[in-house]
Amino acid sequence: MNSSSLCLFSSEVACPASEGMQYKNVNFLLSRSSLRVSCFVKKGGDVGASNGNGKNINALVSCQLMHNHKEESFIRKRRMQVPLQKADFVRTLLIDNYDSYTYNIYQELSVINGVPPVVIQNDEWTWEELYHYLYEENAFDNIVISPGPGSPACPEDIGICLQVLLKCWDVPILGVCLGHQALGYVHGAQIVHASEPIHGRLSEVEHNGCQLFRDVPSGRNYGFKVVRYHSLVIDLESLPKELIPIAWTSSTSTLPFIGCDDFGKSNVHEAQKVESIFVDPVLAIVENGSSNHFDYGSTRSTRVLMGIRHSSRPHYGVQFHPESVATCYGSQIFKNFREITEDYWLRFRSSFKEKRAYSNACMQLSNVIEVCSSISAENNAVDQLKKIVHAERDLEYNKTEMKHLEMFNMVNTHHATTGYKCLKLEWRKFGHLAGQVGGAESIFCELFGHETENTFWLDSSSTEKERARFSFMGGKGGPLWKQLTFRLSHQSDGSSKGGGYLSLEDCQGSAETIFLKEGFLDFLNKELLSYRYDKNEYEGLPFDFHGGYVGYIGYDLKVECGVKSNRHKSKTPDACFFFADNLVVVDHKNDDVYILAIHEENSSVTQWLDDTEEKLLSLDGSVKMALEKQDSHYLTLSSNKAGFAAEKSREQYIEDVKKCLNYIKDGESYELCLTTQMKKPIKELNSLGLYLHLRERNPAPYAAWLNFSKEDLCICCSSPERFLQLDRKNTLEAKPIKGTIGRGATKEEDEQLKLKLQFSEKDQAENLMIVDLLRNDLGRVCDPGSVHVPRLMDVESYATVHTMVSTIRGKKRSDVSAVDCVKAAFPGGSMTGAPKLRSMEILDSIESCSRGIYSGCIGFFSYNQTFDLNIVIRTVILHESEASIGAGGAIIALSNPEDEYEEMVLKTRAPSRAVMHFD
C-alpha cells in the first residue's frame, strides 16, 4: 500500500487552505443569492465567485474546517476496522442537482448496484440528516453527485454537494459534469467558460488507465466516444496538486452521431482485479500492456479536462455524461465505480452487520426506494429512508387491481375516493367496413358532423409506415358523459403551485364548480383509480382506449409537475376533458370499425349500439360531400385576407434567440425550446371544415379535433409527435421530434434536404439532448433496466417538412399510476429543453405570453389506466373569435438566430394557410 492510500485512513485530514486563511461556517454554502448573476465574476474567462469583498470563494470553500471531526471520528472509525466480504449489492446516495438526466444515472445504478439508489435533491437534506444516514445508520456505501445547470460557484446551484465533498473524505464519491466541476472547485480549481459550449455532441476521450476506466479503450479511433453537456470546465492550469487529471479530450474536436451501432455500449470484457485502486494514475498500466505517460504541461493548452480523481480520497469526477444513450462504455464506468467502492470497503470497513436491517429492506423493497423523492410529494426522502433503515415492511405490492388501489391509498395519504365505480363494456365489430363507407372522415361527418358541439376526433390521418393505426371519435353521449373544465387560480401572480377551479357539467346540463386544492392531475388520478372493471370484456379489442377521458392538458399545468409558478395567464382553460361513454373506433390497418359503450351495472346501452350500427351500415358518403359544398360557400361569403400578427417581430424573436444563447453559454441550460404565438381575429367560421381542410393538406398520425362549445373553443391539431403512451402491457413510449427541415420542390432536392437533416450535427445534438431527457423522465417511473431506445434519430417525412424522430420505451413500475407517469414527463421535453425545470423558468422570463394549449398534450385516459397523448404543435386554436398558432424551435449552442426564426415560420405554414383558406 502506498503513502497516498494511507492518507485515507488518518484520523486527521489536513485542510487544503491557503496559509493564514480563517475558517468559515459551511452553512453559507446553502444560502440563496438574491440574484444568480452575482455568483459570477467574469474576468479573463473565469467563472468564479465573490464574497462581496473581492475574495474568491474558492479559497473560502477550500478551507472549511471539519470542526466537529473529532466528535465524529469514533462513528467514522466503526466503518474502518476489519476486512469483510463483498456484498451482493452496493447502496448509493444519488444527489440530484435539479437535472434532467439524473434518473438515467438512477436506472444505470439500479441494475449495476443490485438495488436502486436513494435520490435526494441537493437542498432536501441538511448536513445533519445526511450525516445521520451515512455514518450513524450506515445506509450508504457511496455517493454520486449528478449533473445540473449553473456553476458550483453558486450555492443555489450546488446545494449540499460542496459540504459532502469536503466532509465525506472517507466515502467513495463520483461527480458527473456539475459534480465533477464541484470536486475541482471545492479544492481550489477555477471554473471557467469552455472555449466553446458543447451540448449533445460526441468527443473521443483519452484516459490514463486508472480503475475508473478499466476495460475502456483510450485515444482516437479506439471507440471511446462520450456525450458532453457543458459550457463550463475546470481550468487545467489551476488544478491543485491533490487533484490528478485522469482523462482529456481535444478542445475543438467533436464527432457527429451518424447512426453507429455501438451507442450506449457497455464494456463486454470481464473486469480484472487490480492490486490497488489508489496507485498513481500516471503510472497505471493500461490493459493492453502499454503505459500512458502524459506530459501535463504540454497538454493543458490543447486539451479539455474530462476526468479527475483526488490523490488521497476515493473521489472521482467526469466532465462528460456516462449515462447518455450515445456514450460508449458508460455502463462500464459505473461498474468500475462499484468495484472501486467494494474494494475500498473490503479493505477498511469493519463489518456489514451494522447495515443488516437496511439491506434486508432493500432486497425486499428495492422498488420502493425511488419513491422517496420523485412521485410521492407527501412522503419525503427522510421518512422513506427511515422506514427502509428500520426494516418497516408495511408496503407490499399485490398483483390484483383491488389491492393495487389499496396500496395507493396507503402510500398517498390524500388519495381518498368517494367510492368505487363499477363499469361494464359492450362493443361490436364491423369487419372491413371503413373503406366501404368512405373512411374515417365520412364516418365522423355522418355521425357527428350535423351537430359538432361537444365532439372529439383523435384522428390518425397519417397512417403510412404504421405511424398510427386507430382513430377514436364521439360526441355527447350516454348517462356517464360529462365535461371537465379546469382553470388554475392566481396563476399570474408568481405564487401559484397548483390548485384551481373545476367546472363539471353532466349529460343533463347540470353544472357545479369546485375548488381543487391539490390540482387537476390529482383529481384525475383519483377518478381513474376509482374505476372497477372486468378485463375479459375488452380482451378481443386491438386498441387501448375503451372509453374514459378525452381532451387536453395545457402547458401551464407544469405547476402541478414541479415548476414553481407561471409568469403568464392562459386565456383558454388549463385543462378540458369529456368523459366519453360512447365511442366509435376505426382500425386503419384492417379497415375495421368498432362501436363501444360503457355503462354502470344496472343500466343498458343497447339502444345506442343499435342506432349507431344502423347509421354506419347506411353510410354512402353524401354527408361528407354536402359538408365540402358548405365549406366552399363559407369561403365565398367570409373571405378576409388579413393575415396573422406575430406576438413578436422578426427582430424581437432573433433577440430572444440571442438571450437563450447567452444562458446556454453560462451553463444555465443545454437547450431552450423558445416559442412564440401568431394570432388573427376571425369572423364566423366553419371550424370543422377548417379541420377537414387541414387534415387533407397536412395529415398527421396524432391529429385531433376537439370542440368544447360551452367554452367557445375549437382545437384543430395536425401534430406529428407523440408525447407519451401507456398500453395495457404497461409499456411506456415517447416519440420526441427534434430537427425539422422543409420539403424540396423536386424529388432530388427533397432527398438532399432529407440527408442534410439526417447528418446535421446541430439537429442530432438537439434530438439527442431530448432523447436523454425523455429517458430520464421515463426512468422516474419505469422498472430499473427497462428504459431503452429502439429507434434513434430516424427521419420521417410529412406533407411540408422532414423531421427527426426518436423512440424511447420502458416498463412502467407496478407502484405508479397512469397519471404519475404523465406528471413525471409533462410538459414534453421537446417543448422545454434541458435541464427541464431551469429551462422552463428561463423561457417563462423570455416569452411574453402564456403558451396556453400549445405545447401541452391532447389525447385520452382510458378508464382502465391506459393513455395516449400527443404534443400540441402544428395546431390552430379557435377561441372567442380569435385564431392562434404557436411555433418555435430548440435553441442550442450551435444555433444561428436568423435560421431559428426561419424554422419557426416554417412550422406555422400549414396551419396558417388552412385558416387563410377558410376565413
TAPE-V343869 format. One line per field, one symbol per residue. psi: psi as a letter, one per 40 degrees, with the letter a starting at -180 (. if undefined). Layout:
# TAPE-V343869
psi=???
This chain:
# TAPE-V343869
psi=hiddddddeiehhhhfiihehiiihedddeihidhddeehhhhfeigaiieeeeihddddddfhhgdfdddeddddddefdiiiiiieihhhhhhhffieededddddddddeeiiihhiieediiddddddddddefeidihhhiaiiaieehdedebedddddddfefhhhhhhbddddddddeeeiihihidhhhhfiiihhiieeiddfhfhiiiieeeghihhgieiihhddehidehhheiiiieehihihffieehehiheihhihidiefihddeihideeihhhhgddeedeeihheiiiideifhiihdigeeidehieddddddddddddddddddeidiedeedddddddddfdedddddecdhddhidddddddddefhfehhhididddddddddddhdeghieiihhiihiiihhhfddddeeaddddddddeedgehfiihhhgeheiffdidiihiiahbaeeiihhhhhiifeeeeehfaiahhhhhaeeehiihihhdeidddddddddeehiihdddedeheieheiahhaihideedeefeidihdihhdiieihiihheiihhhhddefihihihiiideiiedddddddddddeeieeddddddddddddddddfhhehaihidiiddddddddddddddddeedidhhghiiihihiiahhgddddddddddegiidfiihhhgddefhhhhhfhehhchihieefhhhigihhhiiiiididdddddddddddehddddddddddddddddddddeiiheehigdhhfihihadeiiihhihhiihhieeiidddddddeiihdeedaiidddddddddddieiidbdheaiiaihieffiihiihgifhhhhhffhhihiiaihhideihddddddddddeeddddddddde.
